[in-house]
Amino acid sequence: IWFKLGDIYSKSRPAPAVTPSLCCPWRAMRQALRFAFRPVAEAKSAAALAAAAGAAGAASSALSGSSTSACEEAKYVPPQVWQPVVSGGKFAGVNRPTAGARTQQALSVGKHPIQLYSLGTPNGVKVTIMLEEICAVYPEFDYDAWKIKIDGAQFTSGFVDLNPNSKIPAMMDHTTSPPTRVFESGAILIYLAEKYPDCKLLPTGTAKRAECLSWLMWQMGSAPFVGGGFGHFYFYAPERLEYPINRYAMETKRQLDVLNQQLAKNTYICGEEYTIADIAIWPWYGGLVLRRLYGAGDFLSVDEYTHVVRWAKQVEQRLAVRRGRMVNRNDPDKSDLYAGIPALLERHGRQDWAN
């Protein structure tokens, strides 16, 4: 495994020093092997092979020479200039510090005016819920939803042309000439709510509209602390570290309490009306309290947020919400509430729900 990682990542960094007295021996072993096998794979001289063997030997000494039972973390000292490192984790193979297309490939285009390129993550689910809400109000409306796997497909030329930031979801509206691209889930929700006003998902009154947009922006600004913060360090990171987990667990619980207090006074996020604020917030925070994200329900004591739990279950009673959650997914929800609603890897028409 480390041989492969070393082949993929930066080939110019020297092997880091391994300090047995400061590092857990197993961690030291792993760290050194990351770098030891890279020069072995690339060695063109006996000297290079000797350097690689030396790094591996240092790891072995760290392992055999340490008898402490507790692992003391070596302090990280940032270098003068940051360079890409082998960070590990689920998405390490696609993460790079550069933007732009990596491969040339056009996006598929279906027959409907609205073309969505997304994935069944909380940010993607926001938009598919919205599109299913439009389907419920506009009988003639339909859309295509193409799955973009975040294994590198987001860096194809076609997707980068649609979203220079290479993040799902992204949408193309072919009802305009030329077609209109929209990226960022919050922007898509506002665009669709204004384009299809009969859904009444974005209030028109000044005060109510401001309240709705404020909560929408709250979600956009807050959720990265949940997903990129807590979710990453608790679930996706190659190892669990106490400081970041505590830091982001505290912030996640604070946000849940913000919602809990708001929903103690209101049926929905902005009052008595269901809006795009609910659509944006439900996949993230509803997912948390319904125990669907990161396996962290007990850890975060989500049941104590009773008003958020009530709201999450109420929102899920909407057929459009349940259908939207099942778009661009592989695995169906087998609960009674989802009976008759399949998981759709891709969606290309209303008839897909009957299959």
C-alpha angles and dihedrals in degrees: 000000000000089000088059094045091051090053092051102045136060114319098196104064120103119234111270120244115262114217110195094191092058105033133069102253095233090050091048090051092051094045094051094046090055088065101028095066095045095067090041089058092047100035116136097170142037089250092059091049091050091052090051092049090050092056091050090047091054089055091050091051091050090053097046098037100053122085100168115121096208122068112229114202117237108232115251114232112195113232121238090255122024118235129187113273137191097264101167123209134117098296100035091111094064103032116106133158092240135080133215139067120321098182135026112243131135121226120251116249124206131200100266126089094239116062117187125192109193151114134241095261122121092268092048093045091057090066099041090051088052092049092049089050088055090050089055092056103032110052093193095051123103139154145195120235117197120194116238110194111211092227094101101304089107088066098058116118093247094054094043089053087055096043118014088195092062094226130128136271108053128156139197120205110206094183089086129066111257097023115258120234119209125183134176114060095245092052090049092052092052092045093051095042090055094043093051104036096165088077087068092210095136114052117231099207113098098239096040092046091050091050092050094048091046092057091043090055090044088060093046091051098039105043095069088067088055099043105026092032115032098017093049098048096037099042116009106034116102090242135015115248122193101220100054093040092052091044096052096036088059091050093045091052091047090054091048088053091051088056093042092056092045093049092047086071100035140047091221132018096272099031130281096341126084108230144165086277089068090045091053097043100041100070091054107034097023086051090053097050092042087056097242101121128077096334086269103127096113094037091056094037089229095175090072090070092077098166092051090049091050092049094045092054092045094052091049090060088076111097091217090057094051093045092046090053091055097054119107091010134125100203125059124220104248097197120117091251090064097045110143094014111111127202109252118209085193130004122215105161147350089270090070090077090060095054 
